[in-house]
């Protein structure tokens, strides 16, 4: 039991610091200990481990492995009588579904998570679920409530004293603001995301890629390219292949549009060919479509 909890602490700390290989090593070492007597009795413990482990696998470019880990979490929450486990599990489901590009399922899971958390009086989970609901609706193109949802989530997290995932949530606020036409506000939110919790390295690639895409919108391709290339170096250092793919796809479009099609095709093909699973995910489909275009 104590060993499982020690590995759990290392898994979560290393995940947020961007030590993905180290986090994965601790998860592998603790996987056989998850059924230890008493471990699952701690509300949220098993759910948190499997939720983070599923996100970890996705970030490392292993979407099918992420789904397998999420399936274990879903089985556990279905068998649990703990309402906070159910709400927390639905939050993690929404997170992974959104990463995979399954946006309607992401929205549905976040809606259920929020309802359960509100009913059970779990303010931390409520805030996370509200942020995830705002994210899902942003990606679906429905920004009518997204900005308000995400702002409310940020306020709720600050009331609990938590800064976990603040970089991630502020980035989604920026994207919702951009879709609503407020590019200046979006850029301000991205800068806040990048400075809010600098030790939270895991979400920095997403924030930088988003800033690059916003800079393209305001006609600053040189600055955008700098952001994309910074993300690529960072993701290669920490092993975040999914974030690397996203940044390289954005860079490839920029290279295509600035007369560097050969570099765009070569760069994108190299990262795309690294993947061995998850070809039904939104990011890999997007990359493949762009590759096909660049090949003509």
Rosetta blueprint (number, residue, H / E / L):
1 X L
2 X H
3 X H
4 X H
5 X H
6 X H
7 X H
8 X H
9 X H
10 X H
11 X H
12 X H
13 X H
14 X H
15 X H
16 X H
17 X H
18 X L
19 X L
20 X H
21 X H
22 X H
23 X H
24 X H
25 X H
26 X H
27 X H
28 X H
29 X H
30 X H
31 X H
32 X L
33 X L
34 X L
35 X L
36 X L
37 X L
38 X L
39 X H
40 X H
41 X H
42 X L
43 X L
44 X L
45 X H
46 X H
47 X H
48 X H
49 X H
50 X H
51 X H
52 X H
53 X H
54 X H
55 X H
56 X H
57 X H
58 X H
59 X H
60 X L
61 X L
62 X L
63 X H
64 X H
65 X H
66 X H
67 X H
68 X H
69 X H
70 X H
71 X H
72 X H
73 X H
74 X H
75 X H
76 X H
77 X H
78 X H
79 X H
80 X L
81 X L
82 X L
83 X H
84 X H
85 X H
86 X H
87 X H
88 X H
89 X H
90 X H
91 X H
92 X H
93 X H
94 X H
95 X H
96 X H
97 X H
98 X H
99 X H
100 X H
101 X L
102 X L
103 X H
104 X H
105 X H
106 X H
107 X H
108 X H
109 X H
110 X H
111 X H
112 X H
113 X H
114 X H
115 X H
116 X H
117 X H
118 X H
119 X H
120 X H
121 X L
122 X L
123 X H
124 X H
125 X H
126 X H
127 X H
128 X H
129 X H
130 X H
131 X H
132 X H
133 X H
134 X H
135 X H
136 X H
137 X H
138 X H
139 X H
140 X L
141 X L
142 X L
143 X L
144 X L
145 X L
146 X H
147 X H
148 X H
149 X H
150 X H
151 X H
152 X H
153 X H
154 X H
155 X H
156 X H
157 X H
158 X H
159 X H
160 X H
161 X L
162 X L
163 X L
164 X L
165 X L
166 X H
167 X H
168 X H
169 X H
170 X H
171 X H
172 X H
173 X H
174 X H
175 X H
176 X H
177 X H
178 X H
179 X H
180 X L
181 X L
182 X L
183 X H
184 X H
185 X H
186 X H
187 X H
188 X H
189 X H
190 X H
191 X H
192 X H
193 X H
194 X H
195 X H
196 X H
197 X L
198 X L
199 X L
200 X L
201 X H
202 X H
203 X H
204 X H
205 X H
206 X H
207 X H
208 X H
209 X H
210 X H
211 X H
212 X H
213 X H
214 X H
215 X H
216 X H
217 X H
218 X L
219 X L
220 X L
221 X H
222 X H
223 X H
224 X H
225 X H
226 X H
227 X H
228 X H
229 X H
230 X H
231 X H
232 X H
233 X H
234 X H
235 X H
236 X H
237 X H
238 X H
239 X L
240 X L
241 X H
242 X H
243 X H
244 X H
245 X H
246 X H
247 X H
248 X H
249 X H
250 X H
251 X H
252 X H
253 X H
254 X H
255 X H
256 X H
257 X H
258 X L
259 X L
260 X L
261 X H
262 X H
263 X H
264 X H
265 X H
266 X H
267 X H
268 X H
269 X H
270 X H
271 X H
272 X H
273 X H
274 X H
275 X L
276 X L
277 X L
278 X L
279 X L
280 X L
281 X L
282 X H
283 X H
284 X H
285 X H
286 X H
287 X H
288 X H
289 X H
290 X H
291 X H
292 X H
293 X H
294 X H
295 X H
296 X L
